[in-house]
Amino acid sequence: MPRDTIGEALEWSGRLWQRVKTIRSPLAATAERRGIGLSAKLLLLTLTFVMLAEVLIFVPSVANFRITWLTDRLTGPQLAALAADAGPGGVVPDQLRMELLRTAQVRAVALKRSNERRLVLPPDIASPIDDTYDFRASARPRGMWNELGLRLRLIWDALSVFMAREGRIIRVIGEPGMGAGDFIEVVLPEAPLRAAMFRYGLNVMGLSVIISVITAALVYFALNGLLVQPMMRITRNMLRFSQNPEDASRIIVPSQRQDEIGTAERELAHMQEELTQTLQQKSRLAALGLAVSKINHDLRNMLANAQLISDRLSSLPDPAVQRFAPKLIASLGRAITLADSTLKFGRAEEAAPRREPLPLRPLVDEVGDGLSLPREGAIDWTIEVSDDLRVDADRDQLYRVLSNLTRNAMQAIEQQDPGKGHIRVIARRNGKSVTIEVSDDGPGVPEKARVHLFQPFQGSARKGGTGLGLAVAQELVTAHGGTIRLRDTPKGAAFEIDIPDRDH
């Protein structure tokens, strides 16, 4: 390659490199302050690996160039040897010998023919030979490992030319063509070889730099567009989203990519949506808890006054008053206890259950009386609980569980057309646990509500419901070490509660 062409190419590659350096994303300034950014690392690694590949190509190519150059030096001496043989008596006049040596660019030529080695063109001045290189096929080793060793030795010989001292004289042995003899050997200075290898190395190096810059730029732009920029977009969004996770406008908008980047964007968007909804719900619950605490504070005082009045009513001799006054007092006492527990819930968790063996049938009767069941012509109320069945539980908490489930069944029946139905409570003992089932023949639980059935504000099965009843029921049953689940039924809904006995 001409020197001016190499210079123009290098100048063009320099301009391209300057262009690459000027293309920066808006995050580049921040990346410079924090350290080397992902784009810069990608560019540096690309340039490094491409240049490493070029070096691995450059070294063998220089070794091949040296072999070719030395082999070509055997052609001219071979013609000179043929011309010398054509002379009278095989003797070459001094003037012709000088011309032949100058034309062949060597100092001496020897030829072996018919087991006779003859100095065809002797040197003017005898010079010591520093090294000998034999390129004959018979001198090549056999076997894979020997061939590999030969290749490595040729590479080392080529690199040694650049490090050798000035004025070295070498001898090259090769196989002549055209039946000129068994082999031909020439003696020549190494300086022309070194100069030729320097020129060749500069040309290859210049071309390698051009290829490296072009390849690095193409790889950089491709990977930067396919990987780096999308990753930086995800990183910027994560940083922005972390500043205010409750702001739904900060959720990333996934691209239409179907590869791993697109999957990461879609999963990140889904995770951010769930986190935003959860935080918004927590904020609403916190505000609701504060409001409920304030309401309960005043409601507790009102209920206390109502309890005092009901105590005075219980002293009246009227039979109807005597019949309902104890139930009214018990309901008011339970309401006051619940108000106190709600106020405590803002500071701590639900109180631990105070368990004791208690008859279940009276408790279920009390739940029905509290909800005015049965309701003639609207809701039938059936209790299939034996009088001797006892459950190891906290009376007030189990009442709340059964009351919530029964109230949900009533509301589901009232929403259907016609608003008539049947609620059934069944209980049985299974070894060391008691199973209680509250079922109805209403419209059942929608499939959408089943996904978040026991989550507050999400598991409501009716329009306008909060889903708190089932959430409270699950929390209380779990505190007893039991389980609550929705059982599949052909019609309506059926909730099963398992409450195990305590280990004594």
PEFENJO-V643096 format. One line per field, one symbol per residue. ss: DSSP state (H for helix, E for strand, L for the rest). phi: phi as a letter, one per 40 degrees, with the letter a starting at -180 (. if undefined). burial: I if it has 24 or more other C-alpha atoms within 12 Angstrom, else O. A space follows every 10 residues. Layout:
ss=???
phi=???
burial=???
//
This chain:
ss=LLHHHHHHHH HHHHHHHHHH HHLLLLLHHH HHHHLLLHHH HHHHHHHHHH HHHHHHHHHH HHHHHHHHHH HHHHHHHHHH HHHHHLLHHH LLLHHHHHHH HHHHLLLEEE EEELLEEEEE ELLLLLLLLL EEEELLHHHL LLLHHHHHHH HHHHHHHHHH HHHLLLLLEE EEEELLLLLL LLEEEEEEEL HHHHHHHHHH HHHHHHHHHH HHHHHHHHHH HHHHHHHHHH HHHHHHHHHH HHHLLLLHHH LLLLLLLLLH HHHHHHHHHH HHHHHHHHHH HHHHHHHHHH HHHHHHHHHH HHHHHHHHHH HHHLLLLLHH HHHHHHHHHH HHHHHHHHHH HHHHHLLLLL LLLLLEEEEH HHHHHHHHHH LLLLELLLEE EEEELLLLLE EEELHHHHHH HHHHHHHHHH HHHHHLLLLL EEEEEEEEEE LLEEEEEEEE LLLLLLHHHH HLLLLLLLLL LLLLLLLHHH HHHHHHHHHL LLEEEEELLL LLEEEEEEEE LLLL
phi=.ccccdcccc cccccccccc cccbcccccc cccchccccc cccccccccc cccccccccc cccccccccc ccccccdccc ccccccccgg cbdccccccc ccccfbbabb bbaffbcbcc bcccbcbccc abbbbccccc cbhccccccc cccccccccc ccbcccgcbb bbbacccfgc icabbbbacc dccccccccc cccccccccc cccccccccc ccccccbccc cccccccccc cccacccccc cccccccbcc cccccccccc cccccccccc cccccccccc cccccccccc cccccccccc cccccccccc cccccccccc cccccccccc ccccccbacd cccccacbcc dcccdccccc bfbcbcgbbc bbbbbccccb bcaccccccc cccccccccd ccccccbccb aabbbbbacb gbabbbbbba bccgcccccc cbcbbcgbbc cbcgcbgcdc cccccccccc gbbbacccbc agbabbbbbc cccc
burial=OOOOOOOOII OOIOOIIOOI OOOOIOOOOO OOOOOOIIII OIIIOIIOOI IOOIOOOIII IIIIIIIOII IIIIIIIIII IIIIIOOOOO OIOOOOIOOI IOOIIIIIII IIOOOOOIII IIOOOOOOOO OOIIIOOOOO OOOOOOOOOO OOOIIOIIIO IIOOOOOIII IIIIIIOOOI IIIIIIIIII OIIIOOIOOI IOIIIIIIII IIIIIIIOII IOIIOOIIII OIIIOOIOOO IOOOIIOIOI IIIIOOOOOO IOOIIOOIIO OIIOOIOOOO OOOOOOOOOO OIIOOIIOOI OOIIOOIOOI OOOOOOOOOO OOOOIOIIII IIIIIIIIII IIIOOIOOOI IOOOIOOIII IOIIIIIIOI IOIIOOOOII IIIOIOOOII IIIIIIIIII IIIIIIIIII IIIIOOOOOI IIIIIIIIIO OOIIIIIIII IIIIIOOOIO OOIIIIIIII IIOOOOIIII IIIIIIIIII IIIIIIOOOO OIIIIIIIII IOOO
//
